[in-house]
Amino acid sequence: MTWGRTIPDAVLMHGGPAAGPRPTSQRDDTIVQQITLSKRINELLVLAVLDHGPAHGYQIALSVEERTGGAFSFQHGTLYPILHRLEAEGQLRSQWHGERRRRKTYHLTPAGRAELAAGADELERKFRALFGLIRGTHAA
């Protein structure tokens, strides 16, 4: 069992339970793992597209969908927070282009390229283990 969120001060001030973390269920842990894996895959999709050259957000979204045969796509409102986070972490850098129709173009940094390689290795190990379990074989 893991420990989840702490109880807000407002609850404590009104006679709520004692302060401190509360246990979460195994289902909660599974949901967190799914969200983490999904987030990781989305980050790697962005890094992989930019490994082929600079692109603006819409180009990145189209490229992901095209290069994965539609297996992956970004839902409305998910791509730009990822781009901003990766830029803040130093994995991307951006530059504005154009005068009338300005677009922000994203470029992969050396740190982003290293993260892409490490992330690809990590996912390959995880999916190899998953497919080994599904197919009844051992992970290599």
ChimeraX attribute file (.defattr): number of C-alpha atoms within 10 A of each C-alpha:
attribute: neighborCount
match mode: 1-to-1
recipient: residues
	/A:1	9
	/A:2	11
	/A:3	12
	/A:4	14
	/A:5	10
	/A:6	12
	/A:7	15
	/A:8	11
	/A:9	10
	/A:10	9
	/A:11	12
	/A:12	12
	/A:13	9
	/A:14	8
	/A:15	8
	/A:16	12
	/A:17	10
	/A:18	11
	/A:19	12
	/A:20	12
	/A:21	12
	/A:22	13
	/A:23	13
	/A:24	13
	/A:25	12
	/A:26	11
	/A:27	9
	/A:28	14
	/A:29	15
	/A:30	11
	/A:31	11
	/A:32	12
	/A:33	12
	/A:34	12
	/A:35	12
	/A:36	12
	/A:37	13
	/A:38	12
	/A:39	14
	/A:40	15
	/A:41	16
	/A:42	19
	/A:43	20
	/A:44	21
	/A:45	24
	/A:46	25
	/A:47	28
	/A:48	20
	/A:49	20
	/A:50	22
	/A:51	16
	/A:52	10
	/A:53	11
	/A:54	18
	/A:55	21
	/A:56	18
	/A:57	17
	/A:58	12
	/A:59	14
	/A:60	24
	/A:61	19
	/A:62	14
	/A:63	20
	/A:64	20
	/A:65	16
	/A:66	13
	/A:67	12
	/A:68	11
	/A:69	10
	/A:70	11
	/A:71	9
	/A:72	15
	/A:73	19
	/A:74	15
	/A:75	8
	/A:76	7
	/A:77	8
	/A:78	12
	/A:79	18
	/A:80	13
	/A:81	10
	/A:82	16
	/A:83	22
	/A:84	15
	/A:85	13
	/A:86	18
	/A:87	18
	/A:88	11
	/A:89	12
	/A:90	14
	/A:91	20
	/A:92	23
	/A:93	19
	/A:94	18
	/A:95	11
	/A:96	11
	/A:97	12
	/A:98	8
	/A:99	7
	/A:100	6
	/A:101	6
	/A:102	9
	/A:103	16
	/A:104	14
	/A:105	17
	/A:106	23
	/A:107	22
	/A:108	26
	/A:109	18
	/A:110	12
	/A:111	12
	/A:112	25
	/A:113	18
	/A:114	14
	/A:115	16
	/A:116	21
	/A:117	13
	/A:118	13
	/A:119	17
	/A:120	17
	/A:121	11
	/A:122	11
	/A:123	15
	/A:124	12
	/A:125	13
	/A:126	13
	/A:127	12
	/A:128	15
	/A:129	16
	/A:130	15
	/A:131	13
	/A:132	14
	/A:133	12
	/A:134	10
	/A:135	9
	/A:136	9
	/A:137	12
	/A:138	12
	/A:139	13
	/A:140	7
